[in-house]
Amino acid sequence: MNFNSADAITIAAAVREGKVSAVDVTKAALARIAARDHQLNCFTAITAETALTDAARIDREIAQGNHPGVLAGVPFAVKNLFDIAGLTTLAGSKINAENPAASLDATAVAKLKQAGAVLVGALNMDEYAYGFVTENSHYGATHNPHDLRRVAGGSSGGSAAAVAAGLVPLTLGSDTNGSIRVPAALCGVFGFKPTYGRLSRAGVALFSSSFDHIGPFARSVQDIATVFDVLQGEDDRDPICTKRPPELVLPQLKQDISDIRIAIAGDYFTKGAESEALAAVRKVADTIEVTEYVIIPEAHRARAAAFVITASEGANLHLEKLRCRPQDFDAATRDRFLAGALIPSSWYLQAQRFRKWYCDRVREVFQNVDVILAPTTPISAPLIGQQTMILDGEEILVRPHLGLFTQPLSFIGLPVLSMPIQRQNALPLGVQLIAAPYNEALILRVAATLEAKGIVSAPVILNNN
């Protein structure tokens, strides 16, 4: 079996059927990481010893005739803001490196292990998840597997790059303003942000509690659906986690999508972007014969309000560290948090009031449509260190611009999948599938159809340049 390109479901089936051992799969993943991560800088910690121990346990269970789980022997890794028992949870921070090791796995990590997956390490990210590029001043920049001179996106850059490069088939990240979807688009993989509160965040270092989501990266829709199904379920450790019963989406992926009303996001979502990003949306729409446009009202105000709320909540979370150890922050992160600390409470309250109004208006849009298409990012991956670019004759700041089309959606916790659009001799782009809360199944059914038609795909990138 070619472990570089096999998806999680294929690996798990081979392990359960005895065609390959979980130990051999794990050794192969660790060898890939050792051979290639010095170029990519995806990992901040590698848990080789415990991974091999866990893999050996899975092999014993299979030998004894037990079912080891739907992800038996599948290597995975998580953004380093997820608690891993025995490791210090860095959250991309130099300051956090002095904290004691976590005593328990995050709920999401524990659930994947229970499903038979094998944790092989923790992944690089922007400091405290505040950024779109994963140029971490403490742990180094993560490089895009498509072009090592370019960013992987952020803040879950290590998670996206590790999947794109075939180091592991599955990773977890978090999304506040686009931190799953932006790197997924720039690295050319699938990245899924379910409905706010759908998956437990227990054991995850938060950036902005009223925004933060967790979700998976993978190279196939089937793998995304499998991980989503595994991670669902209430959790008393996270008061935000829904008590709704799980809705398994994997069995629904092959259903016909002719009953799903699909439209393209117009107005705001067609401006400020390179023509190629809009063409990617058009390519998807033409494939499934979508011609209707819908307007998501006041999306520009939603993005502005998202900046206010996340900056304020993030600053207040780290206020004591800002007072005592400002020199130990990344300079850009520190300055953004300091600005957030100065936001008047009246601005924060006004932004939250607008958030409620905006949520109601977007729900009205979804009375007439089920799934909406939009670009994930307005541009492809910029160069590492690039600050500005010329777009439509104007100079723009690259880093905040990456979140142009993601922030108005996470602002109200909508479920969104970024799908990879591969381009010949060009960097990948992403297209978002957006639905009303708890309609994850509709999104993944549409994505599965597009994947079957060959419009969206996530091949492993082996040729670093």
Stockholm file with secondary structure:
# STOCKHOLM 1.0

chainA/1-465         MNFNSADAITIAAAVREGKVSAVDVTKAALARIAARDHQLNCFTAITAETALTDAARIDREIAQGNHPGVLAGVPFAVKNLFDIAGLTTLAGSKINAENPAASLDATAVAKLKQAGAVLVGALNMDEYAYGFVTENSHYGATHNPHDLRRVAGGSSGGSAAAVAAGLVPLTLGSDTNGSIRVPAALCGVFGFKPTYGRLSRAGVALFSSSFDHIGPFARSVQDIATVFDVLQGEDDRDPICTKRPPELVLPQLKQDISDIRIAIAGDYFTKGAESEALAAVRKVADTIEVTEYVIIPEAHRARAAAFVITASEGANLHLEKLRCRPQDFDAATRDRFLAGALIPSSWYLQAQRFRKWYCDRVREVFQNVDVILAPTTPISAPLIGQQTMILDGEEILVRPHLGLFTQPLSFIGLPVLSMPIQRQNALPLGVQLIAAPYNEALILRVAATLEAKGIVSAPVILNNN
#=GR chainA/1-465 SS CCTTTCCHHHHHHHHHTTSSCHHHHHHHHHHHHHHHHHHHCCEEEECHHHHHHHHHHHHHHHHTTCCCCTTTTCEEEEETTBCCTTSCCCTTCTTGGGSCCCSSCCHHHHHHHHTTCEEEEEECCSGGGCCSSCEETTTEECEETTEEEEECCSSSHHHHHHHHTTSCSEEEEEESSSTTHHHHHHHTSEEEECSTTSBCCTTBCCSCTTTCEEEEEESSHHHHHHHHHHHBSCCTTCTTSCCSCCCCCGGGTTSCCTTSCEEEECGGGGSSSCHHHHHHHHHHHHHTTCCCEECCTTHHHHHHHHHHHHHHHHHHHTHHHHHHCGGGSCHHHHHHHHHHHTSCHHHHHHHHHHHHHHHHHHHHHTTSCSEEEEESCSSCCCBTTCCEEEETTEEEEHHHHTTTTTHHHHTTTCCEEEEEEEETTEEEEEEEEEESTTCHHHHHHHHHHHHHTTSSCCCCCCCCC
#=GC SS_cons         CCTTTCCHHHHHHHHHTTSSCHHHHHHHHHHHHHHHHHHHCCEEEECHHHHHHHHHHHHHHHHTTCCCCTTTTCEEEEETTBCCTTSCCCTTCTTGGGSCCCSSCCHHHHHHHHTTCEEEEEECCSGGGCCSSCEETTTEECEETTEEEEECCSSSHHHHHHHHTTSCSEEEEEESSSTTHHHHHHHTSEEEECSTTSBCCTTBCCSCTTTCEEEEEESSHHHHHHHHHHHBSCCTTCTTSCCSCCCCCGGGTTSCCTTSCEEEECGGGGSSSCHHHHHHHHHHHHHTTCCCEECCTTHHHHHHHHHHHHHHHHHHHTHHHHHHCGGGSCHHHHHHHHHHHTSCHHHHHHHHHHHHHHHHHHHHHTTSCSEEEEESCSSCCCBTTCCEEEETTEEEEHHHHTTTTTHHHHTTTCCEEEEEEEETTEEEEEEEEEESTTCHHHHHHHHHHHHHTTSSCCCCCCCCC
//
